[in-house]
Amino acid sequence: MIKKIVNSKYFYAFISLCGALWLFFMVSTPGVGSTRDSNQSNTSTVNTKATMTVPLQVQADSDTYYITGYPQSVKVTIEGPSSLVTATKNTQNFSVYLNLKQYMTGKHKVRIKQNGLNSSLTYSIKPKYVNVNIQKRMSKSFSIDVDYSKNSIASGYSAGKATVSPDSVKVTGAAADIKKINKVVVKPILPKGIKSTFDQEVLVQALDKKGKTLNVTLEPQTVHVKIPITMPSKKVSINFTQQGDSPTGMNFSFDSDISSITVFGSQKQLDDLGDSIDVPVDVSGVTNSTKHNINIADVLKGQITSSDPPMIPVNITVNSSDSGEGETNTTRNTRPASGSGATNNNGNTNANSGNNSNSSNNSNNTNTNDNSSNDNENNESNDVE
């Protein structure tokens, strides 16, 4: 029976059908190893997008023409196989450009093109077209003005002459725009209430008569601006004056190594002050030569803000009073002379008369004594005999 079945043509047909079904399922259901290869193949064929910002290049005769109106960069969106999009985004091995070599002066609408993108990628550039203005190129040098608000300077302070380094710039642009330039300026913004020198880099601008900024290229684009901020000052001479009560019979002289000082204040204060100042020196209780330090801010309180130097050393010298000596001599010289009967109007004459009288009396006394001595000698001689 089994032998009959095996030898039957239906058996072989059944076996063939089973083998065919097995092969079909084996092909349509891959194993683990083949799954990995399939996933990789599917990944490489899946499309993706990426957007990049790319610098825009301009192809033109830049030595002859000055071109404006185009952006510095554009956005490029690419789409294609994921691996290829990723590689392109990372390397950006392509460029976008404007070809203006065939255009004459004037305004033109030009399409932006690309070069280097893989043909398997699709792309779009935004913007697609740009409006450009092609003009004859011109360069010219201009000096730089400084324009700033003095309202920011602190009260009592003033600004000196501003300096700019470098003091000129080279301006390049369309010839028509260069001819419109009214001035090239820097506009530093000073901090409110500034009391010290302003010293910064500031952007340079080219302006027309209406104060509008022109679309030109400046070289350099920034310059160094220095504005000295100081308080007004001037030099004044010093006059020392005596202050306070001094002991009777004394007068004073003053001297110092400093004969002039620099004072600071508002311009009105300096104008009101004059070219010299009186500095009082207090001599109350001073009996010997000494030295004082005088604070100028105390002396000129409210009249100035400060001074250089702030303190002045003063030497005080005590002198005997000339008038006191004269009174003493007069009193001594007008006393009545010894032996004089009356006082003469001339004190010196009376004194001389007194001296002459004394001399005469002394001479008489001397003579009398001499006579007495002679009498005594004669008497002694008679006694001896």
VOGU-3710 file (C-alpha; in Angstrom, 3 decimals, decimal comma):
1> mikkivnsky> 0,000/0,000/0,000  2,733/2,424/0,965  4,759/1,357/-2,012  1,788/2,024/-4,234  1,381/5,528/-2,753  5,062/6,347/-3,153  5,016/5,281/-6,732  1,938/7,358/-7,387  2,302/10,564/-9,480  0,126/12,398/-6,967
11> fyafislcga> 2,675/11,814/-4,243  5,416/13,473/-6,232  3,137/16,350/-7,066  2,371/16,850/-3,387  6,058/16,763/-2,477  6,817/19,323/-5,152  4,066/21,587/-3,910  5,388/21,435/-0,334  8,907/22,248/-1,508  7,664/25,176/-3,501
21> lwlffmvstp> 5,715/26,532/-0,555  8,767/26,186/1,710  10,959/28,071/-0,729  8,333/30,784/-1,041  8,159/31,334/2,723  11,941/31,311/3,029  12,297/34,056/0,448  9,459/36,259/1,673  10,485/35,999/5,364  14,239/36,912/5,701
31> gvgstrdsnq> 16,308/36,048/8,762  17,961/38,328/11,407  21,118/39,004/9,388  19,249/40,035/6,328  16,982/42,335/8,428  19,934/44,541/9,291  20,909/44,899/5,657  17,346/45,708/4,730  17,060/48,418/7,402  20,271/50,040/6,212
41> sntstvntka> 19,051/50,001/2,655  15,717/51,542/3,638  17,441/54,247/5,697  19,654/55,329/2,818  16,699/55,677/0,530  14,464/57,688/2,946  14,291/61,385/1,994  14,863/64,235/4,473  15,213/68,040/4,455  17,737/70,527/5,879
51> tmtvplqvqa> 17,974/74,336/5,744  21,281/76,214/5,891  22,397/79,854/5,877  24,983/80,277/3,129  27,047/83,395/2,216  26,114/84,934/-1,125  28,997/85,471/-3,515  28,994/88,201/-6,177  30,746/87,730/-9,484  31,462/91,188/-10,953
61> dsdtyyitgy> 34,184/93,689/-11,768  34,411/95,133/-8,245  37,333/97,416/-9,157  35,164/99,328/-11,614  31,682/98,968/-10,173  30,136/99,381/-6,733  27,170/97,057/-6,218  24,459/97,404/-3,572  21,083/95,839/-2,832  22,008/92,198/-2,343
71> pqsvkvtieg> 21,999/90,359/1,022  25,172/89,052/2,582  23,698/85,560/2,949  20,687/83,509/1,832  18,826/80,424/3,085  19,184/77,182/1,129  16,873/74,203/1,724  17,971/70,812/0,371  16,031/67,535/0,178  17,143/64,006/-0,661
81> psslvtatkn> 18,532/60,816/0,833  19,184/61,244/4,529  22,877/60,345/4,399  23,506/62,689/1,496  21,627/65,598/3,125  23,569/65,111/6,362  26,902/65,055/4,550  26,044/68,181/2,533  24,870/70,059/5,623  28,054/69,223/7,533
91> tqnfsvylnl> 30,484/70,092/4,751  28,564/72,802/2,859  30,698/71,968/-0,144  28,646/74,110/-2,506  28,181/77,845/-3,133  25,438/80,296/-4,088  26,232/83,320/-6,243  25,123/86,238/-8,389  26,660/86,494/-11,833  26,713/90,202/-12,703
101> kqymtgkhkv> 29,531/90,206/-15,234  27,177/90,796/-18,151  25,186/93,618/-16,515  25,703/97,336/-17,124  25,222/100,189/-14,616  21,717/100,583/-13,254  19,175/98,553/-11,279  18,617/94,904/-12,132  16,637/91,903/-10,869  18,978/88,922/-10,804
111> rikqnglnss> 18,382/85,264/-9,977  20,606/83,580/-7,376  22,302/80,413/-8,596  24,105/77,515/-6,928  27,152/75,452/-7,756  28,291/72,123/-6,278  25,094/70,495/-4,993  24,733/66,766/-5,667  22,337/66,020/-8,528  20,437/63,607/-6,278
121> ltysikpkyv> 19,363/66,570/-4,109  16,604/69,023/-4,784  16,994/72,549/-3,462  15,347/75,937/-3,052  17,012/79,314/-2,384  15,338/82,096/-0,442  15,195/84,747/-1,779  15,177/83,429/-5,311  15,814/86,839/-6,918  17,470/90,029/-5,619
131> nvniqkrmsk> 17,408/93,614/-6,854  20,908/95,032/-7,296  22,138/98,524/-8,108  25,316/98,657/-10,185  27,128/102,024/-10,199  30,546/103,362/-11,052  32,916/102,906/-8,127  34,533/105,901/-6,381  36,803/106,361/-3,332  37,588/109,527/-1,390
141> sfsidvdysk> 39,171/110,477/1,954  37,282/112,562/4,521  38,233/114,124/7,842  36,143/113,059/10,850  33,948/115,350/12,952  32,930/114,578/16,536  29,288/115,146/17,449  28,100/114,529/21,034  25,728/115,946/23,647  27,355/118,082/26,351
151> nsiasgysag> 24,274/117,679/28,551  25,756/114,439/29,874  28,748/116,233/31,438  28,509/116,699/35,223  27,686/120,167/36,547  30,771/122,366/36,910  32,814/120,280/34,471  33,648/121,095/30,879  34,916/119,209/27,839  38,186/119,986/26,126
161> katvspdsvk> 38,984/119,504/22,456  38,067/116,017/21,225  40,737/114,033/19,400  40,171/111,232/16,875  42,676/108,564/15,845  42,942/108,178/12,917  41,502/111,573/12,052  40,392/110,629/8,509  38,800/107,665/6,720  38,635/106,332/3,178
171> vtgaaadikk> 35,064/106,162/1,893  34,215/103,909/-1,064  30,869/103,637/-2,819  28,805/104,564/-5,811  30,040/107,812/-7,301  26,581/109,362/-6,869  26,574/108,514/-3,136  30,105/109,786/-2,574  29,054/113,132/-4,028  26,142/113,279/-1,550
181> inkvvvkpil> 28,397/113,067/1,518  28,053/116,216/3,614  30,272/115,071/6,480  31,785/111,998/8,088  31,160/111,868/11,829  31,444/109,859/15,000  28,675/110,217/17,574  29,990/109,057/20,955  27,382/108,570/23,673  28,750/109,954/26,956
191> pkgikstfdq> 27,522/108,433/30,250  25,208/110,690/32,230  27,086/112,828/34,770  30,532/111,987/33,394  33,422/113,604/35,313  36,440/111,946/33,705  37,930/111,734/30,226  35,890/109,787/27,644  38,095/107,291/25,773  36,435/104,700/23,470
201> evlvqaldkk> 36,166/103,185/19,982  33,221/104,691/18,064  31,520/103,755/14,776  32,084/106,126/11,811  29,127/107,328/9,705  28,870/109,124/6,368  25,900/111,534/6,292  24,208/113,577/3,613  22,872/117,124/4,089  19,698/115,804/5,754
211> gktlnvtlep> 21,677/113,737/8,243  20,783/110,450/6,560  23,348/107,645/6,618  24,643/106,752/3,169  25,230/103,177/1,983  29,007/103,340/1,533  32,027/101,444/2,801  34,308/103,156/5,339  37,854/102,156/6,127  38,341/101,942/9,066
221> qtvhvkipit> 34,789/101,421/10,298  35,617/102,562/13,857  38,048/105,140/15,277  39,432/105,964/18,716  37,746/109,013/20,273  39,141/110,855/23,312  37,294/113,754/24,969  39,008/115,308/28,017  36,453/116,065/30,754  37,831/118,384/33,442
231> mpskkvsinf> 36,775/121,106/35,808  37,783/124,634/34,646  40,881/125,985/36,394  43,216/128,935/36,469  46,350/130,088/38,266  46,074/132,869/40,875  48,671/134,674/42,983  48,518/134,776/46,799  48,470/137,819/49,119  48,905/137,092/52,830
241> tqqgdsptgm> 46,967/139,337/55,222  47,057/139,500/59,034  44,034/138,298/60,973  43,411/138,240/64,727  44,703/140,303/67,703  48,435/140,502/68,340  50,216/141,324/71,620  51,066/144,987/72,126  54,367/146,042/70,642  54,516/143,205/68,038
251> nfsfdsdiss> 54,076/143,095/64,308  54,396/140,204/61,862  55,689/139,349/58,429  54,643/136,361/56,303  56,393/134,378/53,622  55,930/131,037/51,859  57,618/128,921/49,204  54,304/128,970/47,329  53,431/132,244/45,655  50,605/131,015/43,372
261> itvfgsqkql> 48,141/128,133/43,200  45,746/126,544/40,691  42,071/126,775/41,623  39,208/124,699/40,171  35,553/125,609/39,823  32,856/126,614/37,403  33,771/129,189/34,796  31,641/131,780/36,607  33,432/131,104/39,897  36,809/131,568/38,239
271> ddlgdsidvp> 35,704/134,750/36,502  34,438/136,197/39,803  37,623/135,246/41,638  40,048/137,475/39,751  43,766/136,922/39,264  44,818/137,029/42,937  43,373/136,006/46,290  43,856/137,271/49,856  44,837/134,556/52,306  44,322/135,633/55,944
281> vdvsgvtnst> 46,858/134,413/58,522  45,584/134,230/62,133  48,203/135,558/64,593  46,052/135,353/67,713  48,270/134,247/70,592  51,422/134,146/68,465  54,427/135,454/70,405  57,279/133,693/68,632  58,105/133,025/64,993  56,231/129,894/63,855
291> khniniadvl> 54,743/128,079/60,862  51,079/127,518/59,944  49,392/125,393/57,264  46,408/127,112/55,659  43,608/125,167/53,962  42,637/127,021/50,774  39,219/125,335/50,658  38,418/126,915/54,041  39,667/130,310/52,917  37,679/130,274/49,646
301> kgqitssdpp> 34,698/128,259/50,842  31,925/128,430/48,248  34,101/130,378/45,813  35,967/127,373/44,339  35,612/123,609/44,242  39,230/122,674/44,978  42,814/123,869/44,629  46,266/122,544/43,851  47,947/122,422/46,279  45,101/122,238/48,821
311> mipvnitvns> 47,338/123,425/51,724  49,838/126,308/51,870  52,638/126,427/54,483  53,199/129,980/55,816  56,166/131,156/57,885  55,135/133,760/60,525  57,994/135,977/61,697  57,562/138,116/64,849  59,170/141,595/64,669  59,588/144,266/67,414
321> sdsgegetnt> 57,270/147,236/66,869  59,085/150,325/65,446  56,488/152,698/66,940  57,006/151,249/70,438  60,729/151,969/70,342  60,104/155,589/69,296  57,797/156,204/72,250  60,301/154,800/74,717  63,121/157,029/73,444  60,952/160,136/73,525
331> trntrpasgs> 59,946/159,519/77,129  63,500/158,927/78,161  64,856/161,966/76,298  62,273/164,508/77,623  63,002/164,053/81,338  64,488/167,240/83,171  68,276/167,107/83,397  69,947/167,023/86,870  70,902/170,574/88,026  68,690/172,329/85,515
341> gatnnngntn> 66,182/174,875/86,805  63,604/174,412/84,051  62,748/172,098/81,191  63,536/173,403/77,715  61,302/172,648/74,763  64,174/170,853/73,111  64,832/167,708/75,103  68,248/167,203/73,569  69,305/170,813/74,441  68,255/170,360/78,090
351> ansgnnsnss> 70,160/167,188/78,284  73,281/168,869/76,967  72,852/171,832/79,391  72,497/169,416/82,248  75,663/167,689/81,207  77,553/171,037/81,009  76,324/172,068/84,482  77,435/168,800/85,938  80,842/169,243/84,350  81,229/172,734/85,834
361> nnsnntntnd> 80,246/171,572/89,322  82,626/168,694/89,112  85,433/171,075/88,089  84,697/173,426/90,983  84,619/170,588/93,441  87,966/169,410/92,158  89,510/172,867/92,617  88,175/173,186/96,150  89,592/169,848/97,115  92,965/170,807/95,686
371> nssndnenne> 93,069/174,062/97,772  92,155/172,197/100,905  94,977/169,789/100,336  97,451/172,642/99,898  96,367/174,309/103,170  96,777/171,073/105,042  100,283/170,602/103,684  101,308/174,148/104,753  100,054/173,648/108,290  101,905/170,372/108,611
381> sndve> 105,088/172,082/107,442  104,767/174,891/110,061  104,255/172,340/112,822  107,452/170,569/111,879  109,504/173,723/112,027
//
